[in-house]
């Protein structure tokens, strides 16, 4: 599709090889304005605001079968007032707040320009943001997606503060002091199994203590507000627990079979359920040894989440060490075989020496002695 600039130049007799200096061959069939020429142009919005050429230099939009670009004399810019109900906007682009401009012969004046309106809106927006937050960043104060410049809305949620790691000593929303000391939300998980094989029924209860909600410590104020919100929104008819525990895939699998089938391999009857209890906020996990002993005396299996995590991490490190050791043993075995087969081959000498290091010379001497029959083991029944 040819743009208006190309059509005009063709009508004036210009060709691809012979054209004015202010244009260049932009693509396979069209001319385009050069950058320095675009900067010298002045455009005007339908409402009378002047537009600097730099603003529309990269404007190239195709929408609704119409090509909006400087070469067609209708580049589009975003409305500086972010209005969607403007009568001057193109119907197809109104929902995007896009406004089509036209060429202007007037001299560019900043006081009557789009750039000044945008700068004033930005200044007003910054002033309102500073008025709300007091000059500090707040994740709960969000903009209006650009469609209402200068307008901000407050979406107060402690989860935002935790996610962005807010370090403001005074909350921008509540205007209250914040306790920035590190803490976490801890809870215990009680798991219960009821199984039956024939007529023999068994009940088993395990208590996992010290489970953490957040992987890293957060500000104590954020933890308190987060937990208070969860408790306030808790509905026993909609929510199972106040917080969503970090349960394993095995727990979910057992819960599914217990709920829908009441069965599990090896049992005639199987029932499993878990619950969250003892929710608290602490700087670090505290352990009550006497309470643990009392729980064990009552028949509970007591474990601590931190111990399980450490054991899992240690098992992972041990497995990694074993893999590396097995890999090294296998490599040593392969290199020894390569040495036995190619110890006298000059092409292999450098590689073998790099691997065995100082052992290489001794190994070669041993091979030479072995080939010469020196230090060979004698038969115990041979004559000395």
C-alpha positions as semicolon CSV with decimal commas, in nm:
position;residue;x (nm);y (nm);z (nm)
1;X;0,000;0,000;0,000
2;X;0,144;0,335;-0,108
3;X;0,142;0,629;0,131
4;X;0,045;0,982;0,027
5;X;0,407;1,099;0,022
6;X;0,504;0,830;-0,230
7;X;0,202;0,902;-0,448
8;X;0,285;1,273;-0,454
9;X;0,650;1,217;-0,542
10;X;0,558;0,974;-0,819
11;X;0,312;1,227;-0,963
12;X;0,588;1,491;-0,965
13;X;0,816;1,261;-1,164
14;X;1,052;1,146;-0,887
15;X;1,180;0,788;-0,884
16;X;1,342;0,554;-0,637
17;X;1,690;0,646;-0,762
18;X;1,613;1,015;-0,806
19;X;1,425;1,171;-0,514
20;X;1,443;1,481;-0,288
21;X;1,698;1,497;-0,010
22;X;1,440;1,510;0,271
23;X;1,312;1,156;0,199
24;X;1,462;0,810;0,172
25;X;1,345;0,473;0,044
26;X;1,181;0,341;0,358
27;X;1,064;-0,004;0,249
28;X;1,007;-0,209;-0,063
29;X;0,750;0,035;-0,211
30;X;0,732;0,358;-0,009
31;X;0,928;0,673;0,064
32;X;0,965;0,799;0,421
33;X;1,065;1,130;0,577
34;X;1,418;1,155;0,710
35;X;1,457;1,198;1,084
36;X;1,610;1,545;1,065
37;X;1,326;1,663;0,838
38;X;1,060;1,528;1,074
39;X;1,216;1,726;1,360
40;X;1,166;2,048;1,163
41;X;0,793;1,990;1,111
42;X;0,515;2,123;1,334
43;X;0,186;1,939;1,378
44;X;-0,143;2,041;1,532
45;X;-0,417;1,850;1,712
46;X;-0,785;1,905;1,621
47;X;-0,828;2,099;1,947
48;X;-0,554;2,346;1,851
49;X;-0,249;2,222;2,045
50;X;0,086;2,232;1,867
51;X;0,295;1,917;1,848
52;X;0,672;1,902;1,812
53;X;0,803;1,689;1,528
54;X;0,999;1,480;1,773
55;X;0,673;1,360;1,934
56;X;0,537;1,209;1,612
57;X;0,871;1,099;1,465
58;X;0,808;0,736;1,561
59;X;0,431;0,743;1,507
60;X;0,320;0,467;1,271
61;X;-0,013;0,295;1,337
62;X;-0,241;0,090;1,117
63;X;-0,593;0,043;1,250
64;X;-0,932;-0,009;1,095
65;X;-0,789;-0,018;0,743
66;X;-0,630;0,327;0,779
67;X;-0,258;0,392;0,795
68;X;-0,173;0,671;1,044
69;X;0,177;0,807;0,983
70;X;0,354;1,139;0,908
71;X;0,386;1,043;0,541
72;X;0,005;1,029;0,517
73;X;-0,032;1,355;0,707
74;X;-0,225;1,197;0,995
75;X;0,018;1,079;1,266
76;X;-0,146;0,989;1,598
77;X;-0,042;1,082;1,949
78;X;-0,187;0,997;2,285
79;X;-0,431;1,258;2,408
80;X;-0,246;1,465;2,672
81;X;-0,573;1,495;2,868
82;X;-0,635;1,118;2,838
83;X;-0,993;1,182;2,729
84;X;-1,199;0,910;2,567
85;X;-1,507;1,121;2,503
86;X;-1,343;1,386;2,285
87;X;-1,538;1,468;1,967
88;X;-1,217;1,523;1,771
89;X;-1,080;1,174;1,823
90;X;-1,102;0,911;1,555
91;X;-1,384;0,673;1,639
92;X;-1,176;0,357;1,602
93;X;-0,893;0,492;1,818
94;X;-1,099;0,677;2,080
95;X;-1,090;0,384;2,322
96;X;-0,711;0,410;2,322
97;X;-0,714;0,789;2,374
98;X;-0,536;0,834;2,040
99;X;-0,568;1,162;1,850
100;X;-0,482;1,217;1,481
101;X;-0,278;1,530;1,404
102;X;-0,233;1,738;1,091
103;X;0,042;1,957;0,944
104;X;0,059;2,313;1,073
105;X;0,229;2,617;0,923
106;X;0,238;2,795;1,259
107;X;0,562;2,846;1,446
108;X;0,604;2,607;1,734
109;X;0,528;2,760;2,076
110;X;0,583;2,558;2,390
111;X;0,310;2,743;2,581
112;X;0,051;2,621;2,328
113;X;0,190;2,272;2,283
114;X;0,098;1,920;2,376
115;X;0,433;1,884;2,547
116;X;0,343;2,160;2,797
117;X;0,008;1,996;2,877
118;X;0,182;1,663;2,936
119;X;0,440;1,831;3,159
120;X;0,169;2,008;3,360
121;X;-0,023;1,681;3,404
122;X;0,295;1,506;3,516
123;X;0,372;1,784;3,765
124;X;0,017;1,768;3,902
125;X;0,039;1,390;3,926
126;X;0,365;1,407;4,117
127;X;0,225;1,669;4,353
128;X;-0,079;1,451;4,434
129;X;0,143;1,147;4,485
130;X;0,369;1,341;4,721
131;X;0,063;1,468;4,906
132;X;-0,061;1,113;4,964
133;X;0,269;0,939;5,040
134;X;0,477;1,222;5,180
135;X;0,752;1,160;4,927
136;X;0,813;0,791;4,995
137;X;0,729;0,501;4,768
138;X;0,418;0,307;4,862
139;X;0,305;-0,009;4,682
140;X;-0,054;0,046;4,797
141;X;-0,087;0,378;4,611
142;X;-0,140;0,299;4,246
143;X;-0,215;0,509;3,939
144;X;-0,521;0,501;3,718
145;X;-0,359;0,324;3,421
146;X;-0,291;0,657;3,249
147;X;-0,653;0,733;3,154
148;X;-0,696;0,986;3,435
149;X;-0,368;1,177;3,476
150;X;-0,300;1,290;3,829
151;X;-0,555;1,054;3,981
152;X;-0,439;0,792;4,230
153;X;-0,628;0,529;4,418
154;X;-0,532;0,352;4,738
155;X;-0,544;-0,027;4,739
156;X;-0,425;-0,103;5,089
157;X;-0,319;-0,465;5,122
158;X;-0,043;-0,591;5,354
159;X;0,038;-0,851;5,088
160;X;0,167;-0,566;4,868
161;X;0,391;-0,441;5,149
162;X;0,528;-0,793;5,201
163;X;0,576;-0,858;4,831
164;X;0,769;-0,536;4,770
165;X;0,950;-0,538;5,104
166;X;0,823;-0,202;5,224
167;X;1,073;-0,030;5,453
168;X;0,880;0,289;5,529
169;X;0,892;0,371;5,899
170;X;0,551;0,540;5,872
171;X;0,273;0,390;5,662
172;X;0,168;0,620;5,378
173;X;-0,194;0,503;5,405
174;X;-0,262;0,470;5,777
175;X;-0,005;0,733;5,881
176;X;0,098;0,506;6,171
177;X;0,442;0,395;6,281
178;X;0,549;0,056;6,151
179;X;0,747;-0,205;6,345
180;X;1,018;-0,307;6,098
181;X;1,167;-0,580;6,316
182;X;1,173;-0,911;6,130
183;X;0,916;-1,177;6,212
184;X;0,721;-1,457;6,048
185;X;0,386;-1,629;6,083
186;X;0,423;-1,980;6,225
187;X;0,168;-2,256;6,257
188;X;0,141;-2,628;6,332
189;X;-0,017;-2,895;6,115
190;X;-0,200;-3,185;6,279
191;X;-0,236;-3,491;6,058
192;X;-0,466;-3,779;6,153
193;X;-0,495;-4,123;5,995
194;X;-0,772;-4,374;6,066
195;X;-0,710;-4,711;5,902
196;X;-0,863;-5,056;5,927
197;X;-0,744;-5,395;5,812
198;X;-1,014;-5,653;5,869
199;X;-1,142;-5,593;6,219
200;X;-0,828;-5,419;6,345
201;X;-0,856;-5,042;6,346
202;X;-0,562;-4,810;6,399
203;X;-0,547;-4,436;6,472
204;X;-0,232;-4,233;6,427
205;X;-0,172;-3,860;6,479
206;X;0,134;-3,659;6,378
207;X;0,203;-3,298;6,470
208;X;0,436;-3,092;6,251
209;X;0,544;-2,780;6,437
210;X;0,707;-2,458;6,326
211;X;0,577;-2,431;5,969
212;X;0,637;-2,088;5,815
213;X;0,397;-1,890;5,597
214;X;0,663;-1,671;5,434
215;X;0,991;-1,806;5,304
216;X;1,175;-1,501;5,442
217;X;1,111;-1,289;5,753
218;X;0,895;-0,981;5,699
219;X;0,820;-0,666;5,897
220;X;0,627;-0,748;6,212
221;X;0,361;-0,488;6,136
222;X;0,300;-0,641;5,792
223;X;0,276;-0,989;5,944
224;X;0,025;-0,871;6,207
225;X;-0,192;-0,690;5,951
226;X;-0,175;-0,984;5,711
227;X;-0,284;-1,230;5,980
228;X;-0,557;-0,996;6,107
229;X;-0,700;-0,970;5,756
230;X;-0,698;-1,345;5,710
231;X;-0,879;-1,396;6,039
232;X;-1,134;-1,126;5,954
233;X;-1,211;-1,277;5,613
234;X;-1,224;-1,635;5,740
235;X;-1,553;-1,807;5,671
236;X;-1,586;-2,170;5,787
237;X;-1,837;-2,234;5,509
238;X;-1,599;-2,115;5,236
239;X;-1,251;-2,153;5,381
240;X;-1,108;-2,463;5,534
241;X;-0,852;-2,285;5,752
242;X;-0,748;-1,930;5,835
243;X;-0,432;-1,972;5,631
244;X;-0,344;-2,205;5,349
245;X;-0,080;-2,447;5,480
246;X;0,213;-2,569;5,272
247;X;0,114;-2,933;5,242
248;X;0,300;-3,192;5,039
249;X;0,178;-3,370;4,730
250;X;0,145;-3,687;4,937
251;X;-0,095;-3,507;5,171
252;X;-0,310;-3,395;4,880
253;X;-0,309;-3,743;4,733
254;X;-0,413;-3,905;5,062
255;X;-0,678;-3,639;5,118
256;X;-0,827;-3,704;4,773
257;X;-0,850;-4,081;4,818
258;X;-0,980;-4,038;5,174
259;X;-1,254;-3,799;5,060
260;X;-1,368;-3,979;4,746
261;X;-1,280;-4,347;4,799
262;X;-1,202;-4,406;5,167
263;X;-0,934;-4,644;5,049
264;X;-0,558;-4,670;5,025
265;X;-0,331;-4,956;4,914
266;X;-0,290;-5,205;5,197
267;X;-0,598;-5,098;5,394
268;X;-0,963;-5,197;5,386
269;X;-1,060;-4,854;5,515
270;X;-0,859;-4,532;5,501
271;X;-0,934;-4,185;5,632
272;X;-0,695;-3,890;5,639
273;X;-0,740;-3,530;5,745
274;X;-0,523;-3,241;5,851
275;X;-0,584;-2,914;6,032
276;X;-0,392;-2,597;6,115
277;X;-0,351;-2,489;6,475
278;X;-0,144;-2,268;6,704
279;X;-0,102;-1,979;6,459
280;X;0,138;-1,723;6,602
281;X;0,383;-1,449;6,504
282;X;0,742;-1,490;6,620
283;X;1,080;-1,348;6,536
284;X;1,213;-1,704;6,517
285;X;1,080;-2,047;6,594
286;X;1,065;-2,124;6,964
287;X;1,054;-2,482;7,086
288;X;0,897;-2,602;7,406
289;X;1,077;-2,926;7,488
290;X;0,846;-3,009;7,778
291;X;0,540;-2,966;7,558
292;X;0,697;-3,188;7,294
293;X;0,754;-3,457;7,556
294;X;0,395;-3,426;7,676
295;X;0,269;-3,460;7,317
296;X;0,482;-3,768;7,264
297;X;0,351;-3,914;7,591
298;X;-0,003;-3,859;7,459
299;X;0,078;-4,074;7,157
300;X;0,154;-3,800;6,904
301;X;0,438;-3,813;6,653
302;X;0,609;-3,475;6,692
303;X;0,834;-3,336;6,422
304;X;0,962;-2,987;6,350
305;X;0,949;-2,836;6,003
306;X;1,297;-2,683;6,041
307;X;1,447;-3,023;6,121
308;X;1,277;-3,179;5,821
309;X;1,401;-2,901;5,593
310;X;1,757;-2,940;5,724
311;X;1,739;-3,316;5,680
312;X;1,607;-3,277;5,325
313;X;1,880;-3,025;5,242
314;X;2,146;-3,253;5,390
315;X;2,010;-3,551;5,196
316;X;2,021;-3,343;4,880
317;X;2,384;-3,246;4,947
318;X;2,478;-3,605;5,024
319;X;2,312;-3,725;4,705
320;X;2,499;-3,460;4,507
321;X;2,829;-3,559;4,669
322;X;2,763;-3,926;4,591
323;X;2,681;-3,845;4,227
324;X;3,001;-3,645;4,192
325;X;3,201;-3,923;4,359
326;X;3,050;-4,189;4,134
327;X;3,115;-3,972;3,832
328;X;3,478;-3,923;3,935
329;X;3,523;-4,297;3,995
330;X;3,380;-4,373;3,653
331;X;3,605;-4,117;3,493
332;X;3,909;-4,255;3,675
333;X;3,821;-4,603;3,555
334;X;3,786;-4,486;3,195
335;X;4,112;-4,291;3,210
336;X;4,300;-4,591;3,352
337;X;4,167;-4,803;3,068
338;X;4,273;-4,537;2,818
339;X;4,617;-4,530;2,977
340;X;4,650;-4,907;2,953
341;X;4,558;-4,896;2,585
342;X;4,746;-4,582;2,475
343;X;5,024;-4,514;2,728
344;X;5,290;-4,542;2,458
345;X;5,097;-4,339;2,198
346;X;5,238;-3,982;2,153
347;X;4,897;-3,853;2,043
348;X;4,751;-3,945;2,384
349;X;5,046;-3,840;2,598
350;X;4,947;-3,479;2,655
351;X;4,588;-3,556;2,750
352;X;4,686;-3,840;2,983
353;X;4,956;-3,633;3,148
354;X;4,713;-3,345;3,210
355;X;4,478;-3,581;3,389
356;X;4,720;-3,795;3,595
357;X;4,968;-3,513;3,665
358;X;5,273;-3,628;3,864
359;X;5,148;-3,987;3,862
360;X;5,190;-4,014;3,487
361;X;5,571;-4,057;3,484
362;X;5,561;-4,325;3,755
363;X;5,281;-4,505;3,573
364;X;5,481;-4,501;3,248
365;X;5,791;-4,635;3,422
366;X;5,581;-4,912;3,577
367;X;5,445;-5,000;3,233
368;X;5,794;-5,011;3,086
369;X;5,917;-5,234;3,367
370;X;5,616;-5,457;3,323
371;X;5,686;-5,485;2,951
372;X;6,051;-5,572;3,024
373;X;5,953;-5,836;3,279
374;X;6,096;-5,652;3,577
375;X;5,924;-5,691;3,918
376;X;5,689;-5,952;3,784
377;X;5,532;-6,172;4,048
378;X;5,687;-6,520;4,063
379;X;5,490;-6,840;4,089
380;X;5,501;-6,970;4,448
381;X;5,597;-7,315;4,317
382;X;5,874;-7,198;4,084
383;X;6,241;-7,247;4,169
384;X;6,402;-6,948;4,337
